[in-house]
Each structure stands twice: as structure tokens, then as C-alpha cells.
Amino acid sequence: MTEDQTTQAPPVRTFVRALRENYLSIVPHPDLDDRVAAVQDLDVPACFPERTIRVRAYWPRGSSGMPLPIIVFAHGGGFVSGSLETHDVLVRALANRTGAMVLSVDYRLAPEHPFPAGLEDVFAVIEWAAADRLAGADPDRLAVCGDSAGGNLVAAAAMLARDCGGPAIRAQLLLYPGVSRMDSVPWDAFGPPQSAGGTVQHYIFEAYAEGRIHPFNPLVAPLLGHHSALPPTQIVVGEYDPFKDDCLAYAGTLVDAGVEAQCVVYPGQHHGFVQFWTDRSDNPIGETALDEGAKFLRKHLRH
């Protein structure tokens, strides 16, 4: 460890601990309206390194005997926080509104597991799902979805699938994804206040990249990558989200590359408004965005 890394490690760890505690304290909890047909925790095997990835599978209400389309979901949390529990209500709603089996990925978090660990886990689950590993699922109808950092991960995973001969992904729904350089976006509104050690975006990038990954790496900043032959994409972002300009730019680069893509900006909304859609007083159109995103996925997951 270099002298600089030694200096940075304690404040980064303090930041991450505070962010995780804060996140868990504000997440919604499911009620009777969020019931799905079934929920099952699975262990997905992966290698290099050899490991199992915890995945929570959700079957939508009204599931029939027909094979269901699959959505692989990656949660947000700045690459350092978030879990299956923090996004349980959102994933339940996604399953019921799309009629798809949703696989929520408990990917490895930084700083304990920096880049590319989380991306490797998400991509491994996509490959596993596409290999017809799930009874009652149709691996030929596969989509991805993620919010914030999870949106970054599934966007990067779609690039990997294209470049590495991976599974065919029919569509991607990206909820206010971080797609540009992590050291250039004002994340400070979404975590502990700025301290003597640096800003929120500094801590996030330090934790995720460990000071050894260039911020222009396209698997870290998908906006800076090659965009042709990617899946149809819908991007959702709020009017007051610091990621708005980057989301609009990403949609533009996809369209310029010949990809079906759009970025829908929801007026008056802030970062996280879809995840917290059940809090209708603070997020009055979160459910509308959720429904419109689900409609986009249903369209592309049809037989």
C-alpha cells in the first residue's frame, strides 16, 4: 500500500460505514400490496475467483405455467452500499408490473471488493440466467435493469456481453445511472457531508477503483465507451438529479450509434425517486416512472 492509500483508507472506511447505516435506515419495507407469487434465495456459482453469488428470485403475481422472461437487476448504493433488502420493494413492483422473473443480484461491494468485482458478479448472473438454469424461465427473453450504481453495472455488463460473445440482452432499463467519470459528478447531496478527507464522489471513486483504475475506463464510465450494437435502452432520471446531463448525453450517444434509446426526464424529481416510489408525498411521480419503465421492458420481452 502506498503512502497516499494509507492516508486515504481510514476516511474512506468511515464514509462507507456511515453511508451503509444511513441507507438501511431509510429504505421502504414491503406490505400486502407488494406481494409476489414467490421469492427464493439462490446461490449462483461463479469462478475466477471461485465463489457463489447470492441472488434473490422473484416470481410475479399471476404467474402461469408459461416460461417467464427474465430481468437481472442490480441495486444502487454507490458501489459501496445497498443490498437485496434495500431494493426489495422496488424489485417486487418490477416483477409484478413486467410479469417477469426478476433476479436481484447481491454483488460484492467496495471497498472490500473493488472494481471489477461487482461488475463480474452481475455479468456472471446474466450468463447463468441465459444458460437456462432456471425452471419456468425463458432464457431467450432476457433484460437487465439497475438504479444508480446498479445502472452503471448493468450498462457495463451489456457492453461486456456484446464484446465477449455473451448472452443476447433484449433491453436495458437504467434508472438514473452513473455513466460518466465518477470524479466529475457532484454526488455530495446523496451521502454524508463533505469532510476534511474529501467529497462524496472522491470517496466513492477511491473505494471502487482503489486509486488504480482510470476514471475514463469505459467499464467504469460507460458514456466513454463504444455504443453500437447495444440493447434498446430506456433511461429514467429526475429533473434535479446531478446525473441528468450525463444520462441525456448517454442516450444521445446510443442513438447516434444506431441504438434505440431514450432518456425520460421527470419534472421536479431527485435522485432515487423510483426506488422510493411508495413515499408519494416526496416522490409523487415515482410510480409513473416505474410503470413506464415496466411498459418498456414488457414491449421488448414479448414472445
GIVENNOR-V216268 format. One record per run of one state. SS is the DSSP state (a for helix, b for strand, c for the rest). FROM is the first residue (numbers start at 1). LEN is the number of residues. If there is no record, write none. Layout:
<<SS:FROM:LEN> <SS:FROM:LEN>>
This chain:
<<c:1:2> <a:3:24> <c:27:5> <a:32:3> <c:35:3> <b:38:9> <c:47:4> <b:51:9> <c:60:8> <b:68:7> <c:75:13> <a:88:11> <c:99:2> <b:101:6> <c:107:10> <a:117:14> <c:131:6> <b:137:11> <c:148:1> <a:149:15> <c:164:7> <b:171:5> <c:176:6> <a:182:3> <c:185:3> <a:188:3> <c:191:4> <b:195:1> <c:196:2> <b:198:1> <c:199:1> <a:200:10> <c:210:12> <a:222:3> <c:225:7> <b:232:7> <c:239:5> <a:244:13> <c:257:4> <b:261:6> <c:267:19> <a:286:15> <c:301:3>>
